[in-house]
Amino acid sequence: MDKTKVLFIFASLVLVFVGIAFIPFLIKGQHPEPFKETSAGDSENSLPSKEKINIREVSSVVSSSKPAQALIKFAAESSSEKEGTELTIYNSNLALVKEIRELTLKNGLNLVRYEDIAQLIKPDSVLFVDMTDPNAFVVEQNYEYDLVGVDKILEKYLDKVITVYAKDGNVFTGRLLNSEQPIVLEVEGKIIALSEIARFEFPELPEGLLTKPSLIWKLYTEVDGLHKTQTSYLTEGISWEASYIAKISEDDKKADLSGWVTIKNKSGTSYPNTALKLVAADLHLVAQPQTAGYYYVEKEASPTPAPFKEEGLFEYHMYTLDRKTDVKNNETKQIVLLEAEKIPLKKQYVFEENEPYYYAYYGGRSSQVGRAKVMVSFENSQANNLGMPLPKGTVRVYKEDSQGKLQFIGEDSIEHTPKDENVRLFLGYAFDIAVEKKTIEDEKVGETCTRKTYEVSIRNHKNEDITLTVVQKAPYTTNEIVKTSHTYNKKDAYTFEFAVPVKANGEETLTYTIMSCW
């Protein structure tokens, strides 16, 4: 045999033996199987434990659709009653719910039906914490909200036998052909349509319908026994707002202020033994806040300790109730927020044109009769017995009449107001103050300026002296008062305010000239 052929055969054999030797390693190291088949017991025990994990991190999809029937049927009915709840409500139709419950679990994978949750829950916001076994976690979650109702039961009984009691006393038993009105039955070969129905009778409740919205969990733990758990989630359907009652003194120089919190729960469940927290914040959310009405109950003016403790939270403010309370479903609850007495009050009369300032300045009426606004203001400071950041809401103002009975005199809304800021309320128009404004001169100066002269006549029919603040708006950034009969204050580039004192039952005239350039 030729030497070259011998070397070629030897090399080929070496390659064959090397390949055979490395095949197991190549298969094991480079081509792992995507799924490894195991027994049910091995599958449960092979699940990894994770500390405190959000459901979105352990499940690829948090489903809001109905789970498999087997999952419902075999779900543990061990979801206990709520032991305690912490409820943080935002003034944007949103709440954070934290519930403490006890669950009886076994080592391995448990199927748990977690009932009596809010119908408007955001399922992908659920956070589960097992305080007995920190390594326990939810593997899979389904939100079941197919609740019992006549329409739902009728849908489940299509092509099945039911009994219908008509309002005229007749009773029909037959196969249901239609679940919408009018109801259609097949009775002994005949088709009957019924619209006047007194009631339905069904043999049993169909599978898959629930009396309460539920979360169905596959929950893994390695600890047998009773587990204390906390579940947190966001829900819509709960809102709160602040409202205020101000009682003005006889001389209009002091005010007593009480603040109330109104909570509306339309979430579909109750929250017993709740630690209540309210957050005043304009959160970046799609949902818009809902407003609520309020009524006033006359009572003795006496100081009441504020039941809420205020603290900062991020860039917002939070108010914590100093006791636990029950927040029931479909309930409107009111709680005192604050009480303050003898707040120094400033009353002001203001005249400003109702028309947009650009129209009033250009092309507006040469003469107009106006009314003076009545404004009251106070400072939200500790020196004034306040100083707590005030959540936005409506302030309703009352004053006693000659018989000592409270009468409503106006209301206004306030935005979130930090401490040491001024609160200004527009209550209405003064009956006994007449104002008339006239344009005396109107001329163009050069190519880029105008000059206007105004006359404002003020007639005070009250039996006391007043000071009227006349507001003048200007259209351009370069504006100057070139002549005036009274002092003024330039508030900004576009706004001038004139303080005009008027004697009781007297009259005063304000004249001024304004130059505006562009």
HUDALIN-V942257 format. One record per residue. N is the residue number from 0. RES is the residue in one small letter. SS is DSSP state (h for helix, s for strand, l for the rest). D_FIRST is the distance of its C-alpha to the first C-alpha in Angstrom with 1 decimal. Layout:
N	RES	SS	D_FIRST
N	RES	SS	D_FIRST
This chain:
0	m	l	0.0
1	d	l	3.8
2	k	h	6.5
3	t	h	8.6
4	k	h	7.0
5	v	h	7.1
6	l	h	10.6
7	f	h	11.6
8	i	h	11.1
9	f	h	12.9
10	a	h	15.6
11	s	h	16.3
12	l	h	16.9
13	v	h	19.2
14	l	h	21.2
15	v	h	21.6
16	f	h	23.0
17	v	h	25.2
18	g	h	26.6
19	i	h	27.5
20	a	h	29.2
21	f	h	31.4
22	i	h	32.4
23	p	h	35.6
24	f	h	36.7
25	l	h	36.2
26	i	h	38.3
27	k	h	40.9
28	g	h	41.3
29	q	h	40.9
30	h	l	42.1
31	p	l	45.3
32	e	l	47.2
33	p	l	50.4
34	f	l	52.5
35	k	l	52.0
36	e	l	53.7
37	t	l	56.0
38	s	l	58.9
39	a	h	62.4
40	g	h	63.1
41	d	h	60.0
42	s	h	60.8
43	e	h	64.3
44	n	h	63.3
45	s	l	60.5
46	l	l	62.9
47	p	l	63.3
48	s	l	66.7
49	k	l	68.3
50	e	l	71.6
51	k	l	74.2
52	i	l	72.4
53	n	s	73.8
54	i	h	72.9
55	r	h	71.4
56	e	h	68.7
57	v	h	67.5
58	s	l	67.9
59	s	l	66.4
60	v	l	69.5
61	v	l	73.0
62	s	s	74.2
63	s	l	77.8
64	s	l	77.1
65	k	l	77.7
66	p	l	75.1
67	a	l	73.6
68	q	h	76.3
69	a	h	74.3
70	l	h	74.5
71	i	h	78.3
72	k	h	78.8
73	f	l	77.0
74	a	l	78.1
75	a	s	80.0
76	e	l	83.7
77	s	l	84.0
78	s	l	84.9
79	s	l	88.1
80	e	l	91.3
81	k	l	91.5
82	e	l	92.6
83	g	s	93.2
84	t	s	92.4
85	e	s	92.3
86	l	s	93.2
87	t	s	92.8
88	i	s	94.4
89	y	s	94.1
90	n	l	96.7
91	s	l	94.2
92	n	l	94.0
93	l	s	91.2
94	a	s	91.0
95	l	s	88.5
96	v	s	88.7
97	k	s	87.7
98	e	s	88.1
99	i	s	87.9
100	r	s	87.0
101	e	s	85.8
102	l	s	82.9
103	t	s	81.7
104	l	s	77.9
105	k	l	75.1
106	n	l	71.8
107	g	s	69.3
108	l	s	69.8
109	n	s	73.5
110	l	s	75.0
111	v	s	78.3
112	r	s	81.0
113	y	s	82.9
114	e	s	86.2
115	d	l	89.4
116	i	l	87.9
117	a	l	89.3
118	q	l	88.8
119	l	l	88.2
120	i	s	85.5
121	k	l	82.7
122	p	h	79.7
123	d	h	77.3
124	s	h	79.6
125	v	l	79.4
126	l	s	78.6
127	f	s	78.3
128	v	s	78.8
129	d	s	78.7
130	m	l	81.0
131	t	l	80.0
132	d	l	76.3
133	p	l	75.4
134	n	l	71.7
135	a	l	72.8
136	f	s	72.1
137	v	s	72.4
138	v	s	69.1
139	e	s	70.6
140	q	s	74.0
141	n	s	75.9
142	y	s	79.4
143	e	s	81.4
144	y	l	84.6
145	d	l	85.2
146	l	s	88.7
147	v	l	91.1
148	g	l	93.5
149	v	h	95.2
150	d	h	93.0
151	k	h	89.8
152	i	h	90.9
153	l	h	91.8
154	e	h	88.4
155	k	h	86.8
156	y	l	89.1
157	l	l	88.4
158	d	l	88.1
159	k	l	89.5
160	v	s	93.0
161	i	s	95.6
162	t	s	99.4
163	v	s	101.6
164	y	s	105.2
165	a	s	107.2
166	k	l	110.2
167	d	l	112.5
168	g	l	111.7
169	n	l	109.3
170	v	s	106.1
171	f	s	102.9
172	t	s	99.7
173	g	s	96.8
174	r	s	93.4
175	l	s	93.0
176	l	s	92.0
177	n	s	92.7
178	s	l	92.7
179	e	l	94.9
180	q	l	98.6
181	p	l	100.0
182	i	s	98.2
183	v	s	97.2
184	l	s	97.0
185	e	s	96.3
186	v	s	99.0
187	e	l	99.2
188	g	l	97.6
189	k	s	99.8
190	i	s	98.9
191	i	s	101.2
192	a	s	101.3
193	l	s	103.1
194	s	l	104.2
195	e	l	107.0
196	i	s	105.1
197	a	s	106.6
198	r	s	103.5
199	f	s	100.1
200	e	s	99.0
201	f	l	95.3
202	p	l	94.0
203	e	l	91.9
204	l	l	90.4
205	p	l	87.1
206	e	l	83.9
207	g	l	82.6
208	l	l	86.1
209	l	s	87.2
210	t	l	90.7
211	k	l	89.5
212	p	l	86.7
213	s	s	83.8
214	l	s	80.5
215	i	s	77.8
216	w	s	75.4
217	k	s	72.2
218	l	s	72.9
219	y	s	70.6
220	t	s	71.9
221	e	l	70.8
222	v	l	74.4
223	d	l	76.5
224	g	s	80.2
225	l	s	82.8
226	h	s	81.7
227	k	s	84.0
228	t	s	82.6
229	q	s	83.7
230	t	s	82.9
231	s	s	83.7
232	y	s	83.7
233	l	s	85.5
234	t	s	87.9
235	e	s	90.2
236	g	l	93.7
237	i	s	95.3
238	s	s	97.4
239	w	s	100.2
240	e	s	102.7
241	a	s	105.5
242	s	s	109.1
243	y	s	112.1
244	i	s	115.9
245	a	s	118.2
246	k	s	121.9
247	i	s	124.0
248	s	l	127.2
249	e	l	130.6
250	d	l	130.6
251	d	l	127.0
252	k	l	126.0
253	k	s	124.0
254	a	s	121.5
255	d	s	120.1
256	l	s	116.5
257	s	s	114.5
258	g	s	110.8
259	w	s	109.3
260	v	s	105.7
261	t	s	105.2
262	i	s	102.0
263	k	s	101.0
264	n	s	98.4
265	k	l	97.0
266	s	l	93.5
267	g	l	93.7
268	t	l	93.9
269	s	l	96.2
270	y	s	95.6
271	p	s	97.6
272	n	s	98.3
273	t	s	96.9
274	a	s	96.7
275	l	s	97.6
276	k	s	96.5
277	l	s	97.4
278	v	s	95.6
279	a	s	97.4
280	a	l	94.7
281	d	l	93.9
282	l	l	90.3
283	h	l	87.9
284	l	l	87.8
285	v	l	88.0
286	a	l	90.7
287	q	l	94.2
288	p	l	96.8
289	q	l	99.4
290	t	l	103.0
291	a	l	105.4
292	g	l	109.2
293	y	l	111.5
294	y	l	115.0
295	y	l	117.5
296	v	l	119.5
297	e	l	122.6
298	k	l	122.7
299	e	l	124.4
300	a	l	123.1
301	s	l	121.8
302	p	l	118.8
303	t	l	115.8
304	p	l	112.8
305	a	l	109.8
306	p	l	107.3
307	f	s	104.3
308	k	s	102.6
309	e	s	101.2
310	e	s	98.0
311	g	s	95.6
312	l	s	92.3
313	f	l	89.9
314	e	l	92.1
315	y	s	94.2
316	h	s	96.9
317	m	s	96.7
318	y	s	99.7
319	t	s	99.3
320	l	s	101.8
321	d	s	103.2
322	r	s	103.1
323	k	s	101.0
324	t	s	102.0
325	d	s	101.1
326	v	s	99.9
327	k	l	100.3
328	n	l	98.7
329	n	l	101.0
330	e	s	103.2
331	t	s	104.9
332	k	s	105.6
333	q	s	107.7
334	i	s	107.7
335	v	s	109.8
336	l	s	107.8
337	l	s	110.5
338	e	s	114.3
339	a	s	116.2
340	e	s	119.9
341	k	s	122.2
342	i	s	119.6
343	p	s	121.2
344	l	l	121.3
345	k	s	121.9
346	k	s	123.3
347	q	s	122.9
348	y	s	124.1
349	v	s	121.8
350	f	s	122.2
351	e	l	119.3
352	e	l	118.9
353	n	l	117.1
354	e	l	115.6
355	p	l	112.4
356	y	h	113.4
357	y	h	112.0
358	y	h	114.2
359	a	h	117.1
360	y	h	116.9
361	y	l	116.3
362	g	l	118.3
363	g	l	119.6
364	r	l	123.2
365	s	l	125.8
366	s	s	127.4
367	q	s	126.2
368	v	s	127.7
369	g	s	125.4
370	r	s	125.4
371	a	s	124.7
372	k	s	121.7
373	v	s	122.4
374	m	s	119.6
375	v	s	119.5
376	s	s	117.0
377	f	s	116.2
378	e	s	113.7
379	n	l	111.0
380	s	l	111.6
381	q	h	112.4
382	a	h	115.8
383	n	h	116.6
384	n	l	115.4
385	l	l	112.1
386	g	l	109.0
387	m	l	106.4
388	p	l	103.9
389	l	s	105.4
390	p	l	103.0
391	k	l	103.8
392	g	s	106.2
393	t	s	109.7
394	v	s	112.8
395	r	s	116.0
396	v	s	119.3
397	y	s	122.6
398	k	s	126.1
399	e	s	129.2
400	d	l	132.1
401	s	l	135.8
402	q	l	135.6
403	g	l	132.6
404	k	l	130.2
405	l	s	126.8
406	q	s	126.2
407	f	s	123.0
408	i	s	123.2
409	g	s	119.7
410	e	s	116.0
411	d	s	113.0
412	s	s	109.3
413	i	s	107.6
414	e	l	104.0
415	h	l	102.2
416	t	s	104.6
417	p	l	103.5
418	k	l	106.1
419	d	l	108.7
420	e	l	108.3
421	n	s	111.2
422	v	s	111.7
423	r	s	113.7
424	l	s	115.0
425	f	s	116.6
426	l	s	119.2
427	g	s	121.1
428	y	s	123.8
429	a	s	127.2
430	f	s	130.0
431	d	s	132.7
432	i	s	131.0
433	a	s	131.2
434	v	s	129.1
435	e	s	129.3
436	k	s	127.2
437	k	s	128.1
438	t	s	126.5
439	i	s	129.3
440	e	s	127.5
441	d	s	124.2
442	e	s	123.4
443	k	s	120.4
444	v	s	120.1
445	g	l	118.2
446	e	l	114.9
447	t	l	113.1
448	c	s	115.8
449	t	s	118.3
450	r	s	121.3
451	k	s	122.8
452	t	s	125.9
453	y	s	126.3
454	e	s	129.3
455	v	s	128.9
456	s	s	132.0
457	i	s	131.9
458	r	s	134.7
459	n	s	134.7
460	h	l	136.8
461	k	l	136.0
462	n	l	138.6
463	e	l	136.4
464	d	l	134.9
465	i	s	131.3
466	t	s	128.6
467	l	s	126.6
468	t	s	123.2
469	v	s	122.7
470	v	s	119.0
471	q	s	118.3
472	k	s	114.8
473	a	l	113.8
474	p	l	111.1
475	y	l	109.6
476	t	l	108.2
477	t	s	111.1
478	n	s	114.3
479	e	s	117.5
480	i	s	120.8
481	v	s	123.3
482	k	s	126.5
483	t	s	127.4
484	s	l	130.5
485	h	l	128.7
486	t	l	125.9
487	y	s	122.3
488	n	s	118.9
489	k	s	115.8
490	k	s	113.2
491	d	s	110.3
492	a	l	109.8
493	y	l	111.1
494	t	s	113.6
495	f	s	117.1
496	e	s	119.4
497	f	s	123.2
498	a	s	125.3
499	v	s	128.7
500	p	s	131.4
501	v	s	133.9
502	k	l	137.2
503	a	l	138.2
504	n	l	139.5
505	g	l	139.0
506	e	s	137.1
507	e	s	134.9
508	t	s	133.3
509	l	s	130.0
510	t	s	129.3
511	y	s	126.3
512	t	s	124.5
513	i	s	120.7
514	m	s	118.8
515	s	s	115.3
516	c	s	112.9
517	w	l	109.4
